[in-house]
Amino acid sequence: MNPLLLLKVHRGAATVLALLALSATLLVGALPRAFEASYDGALQGVLDDTAATLTDVTVSVRAFDTSALTTVDAFAAGDRHFRGLLPGEVSEVLYHGPRDRSHYGAKTVGTPVAGRLGRGHRPYQYVDMAWVSGADQRIRYVAGKPPGAPTTVARVPGHPELRNVTLFEIALSKQASDKMDIPIGTTLILGHSLPTLAKVTGVYEALAPRDRYWDHNHDMLTVTVLRQPSLDIEENYITGLTSPASLTKLAGEARQLDYRWVFAVDNDKLTARNALSVIDGVGAYLRTIVVDPGGPIPYNPRIGVAPYELLTSLPDVLSGFLGRLSTAQTLMFLILGGLVTVAVGVLILAVQLLAERMRAGLTLARARGASLRQIVLTGTAVVAMALLPPVLAGYALAFAYPGPATAAVHVGTLLITLVTLAFTAARLATGHRRPIDDRRDDVVARRLSPRRVALEVVVIVLALVGAYLLRTRGLTTQTLRRGADPFLMLVPAALTIATALITLRCYPYPLRLIVWVAGRARSAVPFVGLTLAARARSVTALPVIILLPALTVSVYGAVVGGALETTQRLAAWQATGAAARVEASAELPADVIERVRHVPGVKTVIPADKGTAQIGLSGKTVTVVAVDLEAYRRAVADTPLDVPRAPAAMPAPAIPALVSPDLANLADVEIGWHVRMKLTRAGVLRGGLPGVSFTVNNLIVLPYDASQRAGARLYTNVLLIGGEDIDGAKLRAATGGRADILVSTFGESLRKVTGTPLAGTIMTSFRVVTVALAVYALLTVIIALVIGAADRARALSYLRTLGLSERQASTLTVLEITPLILITAFAGLVLGLALPSALGPAIDLSPYAGALTVGDYRLSPTMPALLAAGLAAVSVLGAFLHARFGAHRSLGSALRVGE
């Protein structure tokens, strides 16, 4: 027997198998790469949005004796030592080379300015001094010169109590010099108990203010303002840059110093695959560093206080990401599981088609003395020649898609190949076990195998137990940072398979009732067609197992996608509060408001006043929003925002107020805002005021003219804008592009919510897989019809000789296949609609919907129903076309001898 000859003779069926193998391998190989690329992109987004002070690994000294850290060489030696202790998995994700922003240095902490030499003293100012490696390479001096070495001043003019005082030279950022009024040449007296002098010699600016290096050293660029409400004062803090020669004097002075070594993490090197090992590595580094005996400050066990502490939130950031990732991975498992199941099922059907085509030749060879081994090897070789080249081509093409190649890429391809070849060998071995063993499966009933029944029961029980555990325990294991439980991640696929098995076992029974009814009718066509559908045939199982996962995944994707899209839009509306919002920390000028009104797309502008007020003399602060609620309700009437109604008017001088639930026990409230005003509670806010105030508690909403009623004037620092297609760039231009004015639009907020890599991948993957599964489902019906085409055509030809018309013959074929399609479509629709509720809180999509809970799955049942109905209709149409044109035999051919 020549496999090449069989392949040539049956090249049509082999081509179908090859095309299916190519598409299946390409999808199974490319989708995991796309998923992993999106995981990494999402992690990069999380890390980039997190301050470097949280993601970098920082070693801080908290020892009492730091006399050894007085030179740059001592800091450099400490840097080498601490780097040497880093575990390999942590060291691999750090910067290396010219882009490295790791650094070390020392800073004083909380040093007050006690005075100035000469006039111009400003109270409530704090100026610290710092030497930080690499700072001189990241700044440029706009005035003056870099600081030099410290000196000693024997006598200080105007301060006879100061003798032999150290004078440090420092440089300040331009913002600090201007805001705190400390020009070049100013000499500050720092500290009260042991004062020193600091002379400003230069003013600098950062070369790249957004460099994450400055996350650790923002106090050297920006003035920190701390307001003390009880004293009604503002304290200004800044850190000045000093020379490395100052380290000896800084350590010698009796002042609090902060010593740090910062090891910068390269976000691009962190991936979803090495995140867990980095978490473990940081934990191991912490255990090592706290008892380190060989660093700049040796560990003294007699004191029992660790000289170092590790400052990083990288494990927490990565653990939070992995927790959110488990949801996406479960969805990906569901998508890939359904795709692999359907792809393998379609390939097996294609193998059956090829086996049916080869059956006559292999049966003849078996009858002439060929061994079963020869038959199996020959048939499997034919399938392998049709299967392996497209599998290798699809596997190679998948590598053209960007993304890392994980085990799923290799395992999926290998699984498809091995299952298909194993089924081929088993199919040929059972079908040709005896030399001549022809029998009709639709006539001879097969007994149920106890092993098969037991296996199906085990699958169903495991699926139900997994679904229960998924609802009660969630996806994670006992150790949260270890991620998701692999068993629970397979629960959705197990539920799909269990439903397919139940459908396969139960669908003949309701059909038999319909057959009994059809048997009482005059026409024999419905009875014969439905009888064929109700009989258990060996080819029936695969279409059910293929169609049901395809429909379930598609319907589930439509349900989740619809709910996710709706919630994303709601989150965008709540983030903006209107079609657009303009908010400033200070009062908005009248000309800015007028320019905003003339921005294209703007229809209405509702002014509002937002700020913080103090309740009575208690010191408790609340957020106060003054806005015309009725105008606001009209502006957002066509949006999902729920704005409370304005309280009923009250006679003067009472000012009605809506308060948050935590303030509901206060009937009358006195607040100090622009002026002292007395408020009367007129209602309770149950859901806050989304878009305007993001707090639910400590909130008071007043009429817009509340300040005017209390005797002050109107203030406006928030604009709620109604309209359509408002351009955020034009809106910012209308505000003058000021940094203290926040401008946001609904479109921008929506893009921010939907633009995350994971959210985009989930939505795109569902769409791609839905299309692929629909095509596979249609091919399943066609291939199943083609497999039984010869027997069906022979039976129809005989019935034609008995008077069956061509139209009746087509109807009979459609009736044979339609019940299977409809019942499977209904089961897939029900399971797809039930999965979101069945999985419960385990599938938390809130990270992809602006942190809002995605739970209103009732919003989109129409699209899934249309999807299932459309797929069923197309499948039935395919069956009709096949029966009408593909299975046609003339009456003459039916009358030939031997047919």
N, C-alpha and C positions, 0 to 999 in steps of 0.2 A: 504494500500500500504506500502510495506516494502522497505525503501531506501537501506538497506544492501543487499537485494535480487537483486535489480536493479544494485547496484554497482558490485555484484558478476557476474551477467549475462553479464554486459558490462565492464568487467575488462580491456579489451584491450584498449578501448578508455579512460578509467579512468587512466590507466597507462601512456598513452601518455600525458594526462593533468598533471599528477603528476610530470613527468620528466621535462616537460616544466616549471612548477611552481618552481621546485627546482633550475633549472639553472637560470631562470629569477631573482628569489629572491637572489640567491648567487651573481650574477653579480651586481644587483642594490644595494646590501648591501656592497659588497667588494670594488667596484670602488670608491664610495665617500670616503671611509676610505683611499684608496690609494692616492686619490687626496689630501685630507687634510694632510696626512703624507708628501707628496711632497711639499705642501705649507709651512709646518713648516720647512722642511729641507731646502727649498730655503731661508726662512727667517733667519734660523740659519747661512747659508752660507753668507748672506749679512751682518749680525751683526758681524760674526767672521772676515770678511774681512774689517770691518770698525774699525778705531781706537777707543779705549775705551774713549778717550777724547771727542769723538762725541756722543757715545751712553750712557755714564754714565751721571748721574744727578749731577751737581756741583753747589754749592752755593758759591758765591764769595762776599767778603766785599769790598765796595768802599766808605766807610765812612771816614770822616776826623779824628774822635777821636776813636782810637782803643786801648786806654789805658787799657780797660777791658780785652783784650786778651793777657795776659802776663804769663799765667800758662797753664799747660796741663789740669788741671781741668776745666778751662774756655772753652777750646776747646771741651772737652768731654761734658760739659753742653750744648754747642751750638749744638753738634752732636745730643744729645737727643732731643733738642728743634726742630731742623729742621726735624728730622725723625718723630716727632709727628705731624707735619703739612702736611706730605705727604698724598695724597689721597690713599684710600685703593687699587685702581687698579694699582697705581704706586708702592706702598709698596710691593704688592704681587710679583712683578717681580724683586725685589732686592735680593741680596745675604743675607742669614741669616745663622749664624753658623760659623764653623771653616774655610770654604772656602771664607768667606767674605773678599774682598780686598778693602772695603770702608776705607777711611782714611781722615785725616784732617791735617792741618799744615800751616806754614807760610814760605815765601821765599822772599828774597830781589830780586830786579829787576835791571839789567843793571849796576852792580857795576864794575867800571874799576879798574884794578891793576895799582896804581900810582907808585909803586916801590917795591923793596925788601930790606930787611935788609941784607946788604952784597952785594956781586956781583951776577951776573946772571939774571939781570932784562930782561924780554922779553916784547917788546911793543905790543900793540893791543891785550891785554889779558883782559878778564872780568871774575871775580870769584864772584859768589853770594853765599849766605849762606842760609840754609834751615833746618828747623826741620819738619819732616813729620812722622806721626804715622805709625808704622808698618815697617818702613824702616830697623830698626836694626834687624828684624826677617827675612829679605829677602836678607841679604848680609853676606859675610864672609870676615874677614880681612886677607889679604895676607901679610901685613907688618904693623908694628906699633900697635897702640891701639886706641880704640874709643875716640872721643873728650870728654873733660871734661867741667867743668863750666868756664865761662869767668872770667878774672881777669882785674885789672887796672894797667897799666904801667905808673909810674910817669915820667920817662924820657926814650927816645928812643935813643940809641947810634947812632951817625951819623946824627941824625935829631933833632937838638935842638928846632925846632919849634913845635915838637910834645910833649905835656905834658899831663899827666893824660889821656892817651888813653886806650880805652877798647881793650883787647886782647882776641879774640875768638879762640877756638880750633876747627879745622875742619878736616874732612876726605874726601879724593878725590877718585874717581874711578881710577883703575889702568891705564885705557886708557888715562885719563886726566893727570895723573901724568907723564906718559911717553911722550905723545904727546906735552904737554905744558911745559915739563921739570920743574915740581914742585915736587921734592922728599920730603920724610918725613923730618921734621925739618925746612923746608922753612917757613919763616915768610913774609907775603905779606902785603903791605900797600894798603888798599882798600879805594877808594874814593879820591876826590880832595878837596872839600870844607870842609867836616867834616870827616877826615880820621879815620879809625880804623885799627887794626892789626888782621891778621888771621894766625895762626900757624898750619901747617899741621902735625897732630899726627898719622894718619893712612891712609892706602891705602886698598881699598876693591874691591870685585867683586860681582856681583849679583849671587845669587844661581840659579835663573831661569830667565835669561834675557828676555825670551819670555812671562813672566808673564805680563798680561795686566795691572797690577799695575804700571809697568814702562812706559806704554803709557803716563800716567800723569806726570811721573817723569824721562823721558828720559834724561832731562838735568842734572841729577845726575849721569848718566852712560856714556853718549856719549858727546864728544866735538862737539859743533855746530860751523861750520866754515862759516862765512859770508864774501864773497868777495866784495870788493868795486872797481869795474872796473875803475872808474874815478881816483882813487888814486893808483891803482895797489897794493892794500894791502889785507891781509886776517886777519879778526878778529876772535879770538877763545873765545868761551863762555863755561863755565862749572859752575855747582852749587855744592858746597860742603855741606856735612852733618855736622851739629853741634848738640850740646846736647840740651835737653829740658830746661836745666837751662839757656840757652842763650835767651829764649823768652823775659824775662824782659828787658835785655839790648838791644835786637833788637828793641823792641817797644819804648824804651827810646831814641834810636838814631834817629836823623832826617833823615830818609831814606825811600825810597818807599818800602812798604811791600805788598805782595800778600797773603791774607788769604783765604783759601778754605776749604770747606767740600765736599768731593766726596762720592757719594752714588753709589756703583757699581751695575750695572744691570746684572742680571743673564740671559744670552742669551737663555738658555734652557727653561726659564719660559715664554718667549715671543712666542706667536703663531699667526697664521693668524686670529684667532678668537678674541683674546683680544687686538690686535694691535690698533684698533680704540679707545677702551676705555682708553688705555695707552696714546694715543695722547691727548684725552680730559683731562685726569688726569694731564698730564704735563702742559697743558694750565691753568688748575685751580690752580695748584701749583704756577705757575708764578704770577698769579693775587694775590695770598695770600702772597707770600714772599716779594713782593716789598713794601707792606705797613705793614709788620709785626711789631707790637709794642712790642713784648715780647722777642726778640732775644738778643744775646750778645750786639748788637748795636741797641738800640731802634730807631724807626722811629720818626723823628721830623717833624711834619707837617708844622712848621713855615719855615723850610729850604726848604721843598718841594722836596728834593732829596732822592730817595729811598736808604737805606743803603746797600741793597743787589741786586745782579743780578743773574739770573739763566743762567748757561752756559751749554747748551746741544743741540745737533742736533738730538736727538732721534725722535721727531715728524717728522722732515724732512726725516730722513732715513725710518721711517715706512710709511710715506705718499708716498714716492717714490716707496717703495715695493708694497703698496696696489694698486698704479696706474698700475704697471706691472702685478700684480696679477689679475686685472680685465680682462685682455686679456685671461689669462689661465682659469679663471673661466667661461668666455664666451664659450671657446672651450669645457670645461667640461660640461657646460649646453647643448651645442650642442650634445656632445657625449651621455650624460645621457638622454637627451630628445629623441634623436633618438632611443636609446636602450629601454627606457621605452615604447615608442610608439609601437615599433616593438614587444616587449615582451608581452605587453597587447593585441596587435592585434593577435598574435599567440595563446595566451591563449584563447581569445574569439573564434578563429577558432576551437580550441580544444574543447571548451564548445559546440559550434555548432555541432561538430562531435558527442559528447556524447549525445546532445539533439536529434540529428537525430536517433541515435541508440535507445534512449528511447521513441521516438515518438509513435511507434506502441503501446507499453504497456500503456503509459500515455493517448493516445487517446481512447483506449479501456476502461480504468478506467473512463475517462471523460464521455464516452457514457453510462456507467453503473451507472452514478449518482454521481460521485465524483465532489466536488465543485472545482472551479478554485483555491481557496485558498489552498486546499489540493494538487492539482496538482503542484502549484508553490512551496509550502513548501517541497514536496517530491523530486521534481527535483533539487531544490536548495540544499537540504540536501545531495543528491548524489554527486553533484559537490563540496560541502563544504568538504565532507569526502575525496574526492580525492585531494582537493586543499590544505586544511589547514595543514595537517602533513608535506608535502614537503615544504610549505612556512615557517613553523616554523623551519624545519631542515635547510633550506637555510639561514634563518635569523641568526640562531645560528652559522652556519659555517662561516658566514661573519665576526663574531667577532673574529675568529681565525686569521684573516688577520690583520697585524699591522697597527695601525692608530686610530685616535680618532673617536668615533661614533657621528656624527653630526645629525642634524634633517633630512638630506636627506636620511640617512640610514633607519630611522624609517618611514618617510613619503613615501619613495619609496615602501617599503614592504607593508605598509598599503594601498597605492594607488592601487597597483596591486591586492591585495586581494579584496578590496571593489569594484573596477570596474568590476572585473571578476564575483563576486557574484551578483552585481546589474544587469549586463548584463544577467546573467542566469535567474534571476527572471523576468526581462522584456521580455526576449525571450520566456520563458514559458508562461507568462501571455498573450502575444499577439498571440502566436501560438495555444493556447488551450482556447481562449476566448469563442469559441462556441464548443459544444460537437463534432461535425463532420464538419470540415471546410477544407477539402483537396482541394487544387488547385495548379496548376503548375505556378510558377513564370515566367517561360520562355515563357508562352503562354498568361497569363493575365497581361497586362501592368498596372503598378501602377502609379497613378497620383502623380505629384510632390507636396510635402507639402510646402505651402508658408512659414511656420515657418522655415522649414529646409533650403529652398533657402535663406531666409533672414539671417539665422545664417551663412551659408557658405559665403555669400557676406560680412558680418561683419568681418569674419576671414580673408578673402582675403584683405579687405581694411586695417585692422589693420596691417597685415604683410607688405603691401606696405608702409604705413605711417611709421611704425617702421624702415623699411630699409632706407627710406629717412632721418629720423632723425639720424639714426646710421651713415650714410655717412656725414651728415652736422654737427652734434654736437658731435659725438663720443660716447663712452660708459659712460662717467662720467656725474654726475649731476652737478648742478650749484656749489655745494661745492665739490671741487676736492677730498679732503681728505675723503669725505663720501663714496668714491668708485663708483662702477658702478650702473647705473640705472637698477633695476630688470626688468622693462618692456623691455628695449633695449636688455638685455641679453637673453631674450626669442625670439628675432626677428628671429634668424636662424631657430629655431624650428617652428615658425609661418610661415615662408616662405616655409618650407618643407610641412607643412600641407596644406597650400594654394595651392601649386603646385599639391599636391595629389588630392585635391578637383577639381581643374580645369581639371586635367587628367581624373578623374572619370567621370566628366560631358561631356567631349568632345571626349573621345576615341571612342564611338560608331559611330560617324558621318563619319570619314574617312573610317571606316570599312564597312559602308553601301555602300560606293562607290565601294569598292573592291568586296563586295558581288554582286553588280549589274554586275560588269565585270565577276565575277566567274559564275553568272547565265547564261551567254551566252556560256559557255563552255559545251562540251559534257558530261564530268564527273560530277556526282552530288555530289561527296564527298567534293570538295572544297566549293561548294555553301552551303551545309548543315553545314559543320564545321564552316565556317566563319559566317554563319547566327546565329548559336548558340553563337559565340563569340560576335557578335554585339548586341544581345538582352540584355537588362538590366535585370540582375538577382540580387536577394538580396545578393547572396554570392560573387558578383563581387567587392563590395566596399572594403571589408576588405583586399583582396590580394593587391589592389592598394595602400591603405593607409599603408600597411605593407611593401611592396616591395620598394616603392618610398623613404621613409625615410632611409631604409637600404642601398639602392644604393647611395643616396645623401650623407649620412655621410661617407660611405666607399670611394666614389670618392673624396669628399672634403678632407678627411684625406690623400688620396694618393697625391692630388695636393699640399696641404699645407706641407705634409711631404717631398715631393720631393723638393719643393722650399726651405724649411727650411734646409734640408740636404745640398743642393747646396750652400746656403748662408753661412752655418756654415763652409764648406770647404774653401770658399773664405775668410771668416774672419780669419781662421787659417793660410792660406797662407799670407794674409796681415799682420798678427801679427808677422810672422816669416821672411818673405821676401824671403825665399828660403827653400830648404829641411831642412836646419839648419842655425843658425846664432850664431856667437861668437862675443861678443862686450865687450870692456873694457873701463874703464874711462881713462886709460893711454895707452901708446904704447904697443902693443903685442910683446913679445920677439920672435926672429927668431926661437928659438928651439920649442917654443909653436906652431908656425905656421907649422913647419915641422911635429910635432907629430900629429897635426890635420889632415894633408894630409894622414896619414897612418891609420886613424881610419876606421874600416870596414864599407863599404857602401859609403864612401866619394869618389866621382868621380872628382869633380872640386872644387877649392877653389878660390874665387875672393876676393882679398884684397881690402879694402876701408878705407878711412880716414874720420872721422866724428867729428865735433867740432863746436864751436861757435866763430864767428868772428865779428869784428866791422866795420861798413861801414864808411869809411873816418874818419872825425873828428866829426861826428854828434852824436855819442854815441848810435846810433841804432845798435842793435845786430841781427844777422841772423844765422841760422843753415847752415853749409857748409858740403857737402858730396862730396868727391872725389872718383870716382869709374869708372871703365871701363864699360860703359853702354852696349857696344856690347857683351862683354863676359858675362855680367849679363843677357842680353836678351837670349843668347844661353842656359844659365844654367836653366832658368825658362820657356823655350819655350813650354813645355808641361803642364804648370800650368795656372790657370786663372789670374795670375798677368799680368798687363799691364805696361811694362817698356818702357819709352820713348827712342827713337832712339838717338844715340850720335850725337852731333852737328858736322857740317862739320869742317874739319881741317882749321886752319888759320895760315898764315905765322907768324913766330916768330917776336917779342916777345908776340904777342897777345895770350891770354888764353880764349878760348870760354867757355861760361857759360850758363846753362839753369836756368832761374830764375822763381820764383813763380809770380802769376798775380799781387800781390801788388808791385812788383819791376819791372814790365814790362816797366815802363816809364823811367828807367835808361838804357841808351845805353852803357855807360861805368861805371864800378863800381870799386872802389878801396877799398880793404878790408885789415885789419890787422889780419893775421892768424898766421901761423908759421913765415912768413915774410910778408912784405908789397907787395901786388901784384895787378896788374891792370887786370880787367876782361872785356871782351867784350860780351855783350848780344848776344847769338846765337839762342835763342828760349825761349818759355814760357812753364812752366810746368802747365798743367791743373789739374792733379790729384795727385800731390805730388809724393812721392817715397815710396809706401807702403812697410812696413817691415824694411826699412832702416831709414826713417824719418817719424814720425807720425804727423808732422806739414804740413799744406798745404800752409800757408803764411810764409814770412820771410825765404825762402829756396833758396839756390843756389847749383846747382850740377855742379861739375867740372870734367875734366878728372883726372884719378888717378895720373898722373905724373905732376899735376899742381904745386905742391910745388917744384918739381925738375926744372920745366921750370922757376920758379921765383928765382932760385938760392939757394934753400935749398935742403934738402934730402927728400926721400920718408918716409912717416909715415903710419903706419897701426894700427888701433885700432878696426877694424870691419872685420870679415870674413864672406862672403856669400858663403854658401856651397851647392853644388848640389850633388845629389846622391839618394839612395833608402835605406829604412830601417835603417836609422842612429840611433844608440842607444845614447840617451842623456847622460846616465851615463858614457859610454865610452868616449864620447866627453868631458865631464867635467873632467874625469880622465886625458885626454890628456892635458888639460889646467892647471893641477896641483891642481884642486879644489879650486882655489883662489876665495875669496869672492868678489873681485872687477871685476871679469870676468863673464858676463852674458852669459849663454848658453841656447838656445832654439831650439827646433826641431818642425817640422810640426806636427808630431804625438802628441807631448805634447800639442801644442797649440790647436789641434783639440779635444783632450780629455778634455781640460779645457773648451772649448766652449760647447761641447756636454755633459759634465759630470754634469751640473747643474741639481738639482732634477726636476725643472719644465720642462726643455727641455726633459729630459729622460722620465718623466711621460707622456708628451704630445705625444711623438712618440710611446711609449709602449701602451698607452691607445688606440690610433688610430688602432694599429695593432690588439690588443685583441678584440676591439669592431668590427673591420672589419670582423674578423673571426667569431665572434658570430653572427653578422648580416647576414653574408652569410649563415650560418647554419640555422638561423631562416627563411631567405627568401626561402631557399630550402624546409624547412618544411612547409612553407606557401602554396607553390604550391602543395605539396603532400597532405596536409590536405584538401585543397580546392577540389582536385580531389577525395579524399576519401569521402568527404561529399556528393558529387553528384554521387558517384559510382553506387548506386543502381538504380537511375533513368536512368543514362547513360547506364548501362548494360542492363536494360530492353529495352531501345530504340534501342540499337545496336543489341539485340537479335531479335527484330522484323524486323529490317533492314536486318539481316542475312537471315531471311526467305524469303526476297524479292530478295536475290541474292547478298547481300553485303559480300565481302570476309573478312577474318580475317585481312589481311593486310590493306584493305580499312577502316575497323573499327578502327584500331590503328591510321591510318592517320587522320581520322575524329576527334578523341579525341585530337590528337596533334594540329590540326588546331583550335580546340575550345579554347585551353589554350594558344597557342603561341602568338597570337596578343596582348593579355593582357600583357604577359611577355615582349615582345619586346617594346611595347609602353611605358610601365612603366620603363623599363631599359633605354630607350632613354631619357625620362623625368628626371629620376634620374641622368643620366650622364650629361645632359645639366645643371640642377640645381647645381650639385656638382661642375662643372667647372665654373659656373657663380658666385657661392657664394663668392669666394675670392674677386672678383671685386665688387660684389654687396655690400659686407660689408665694402669695402674700407679701410680707415685708422683706423676704429674702432678695427680691429684685428691687432695690432702691435706686430709682433713676433721678432722685433729687439733685445729685451733683451735676447732672446734665441739664437741669431745668432751673438754673438760678437759685438752687437750694430750696425750691418749693417742692412739696411732696407731690409725686405723680401718682394719683390714685383714682381719679375719676375716669375709669376706663369705659364708662357708659357713654362717653361723648361720641364715640365713633364706631357703632356697630353696623352702620349702613355699608361702609366700604368693605369690611370683611365679608359680609353677606353677598355683596355684588361680586367680590373676587371669587368666592366659592361657586356662586351661580354661574359666573362667566366661564370659569374653568370647566365646570361640569357641562355647560352648553357647548363649549368648543370640543370637548371630548366626545359628546354625543354626536355632534356634527361630523367629527372625524369618523366615527363608527358608521354613520349613515353614508358618507361619501365612499367609504371603503366597501360597504355592502352594495351600494348602487353601481359603482364603477369598477371596484377592484376585485370583487368576488363573482363577477358575472360569468355565467356559463350558458352557452346556447343549448337549446333543447336537443339538438342533434348530438352534441358531445355527451349528453347524459345517456343517450341510448346506445352508445358504443359498448361492445362486448368487453367485459372486464372492468368497466368503470363502476 
